[in-house]
């Protein structure tokens, strides 16, 4: 499996200077580096043929063990760093302030 990587987001934008992963406000950063929690028994439910093509993969790749491990968080793809996104938004009709995807 060979992904077409274009990971400028986490190379150019500011990262959280605190490396511990816990719930908090993260000022002046776009993301926090994290270590994924290994899933117990992941299984592939669905994949998008269009997205496979966009990242340089095939349907054969999507049905392989490496794909399942990487995209479930059970393995980290070589030369990549997992991160959690920082963002803001509305929830239930009110501004919720800073949020994060909590990876």
Buried (B, 14 or more C-beta within 10 A) or exposed (E): BEBEEEEEEBEEEEBBEEEEBEEEEBEEEBBBBBEEEEEEEEEEEEBEEEEBEEEEBBEEBBEBEEBBBBBBBBBEBEEEBBBBBBEEEEEEEEEEEEEBEEB
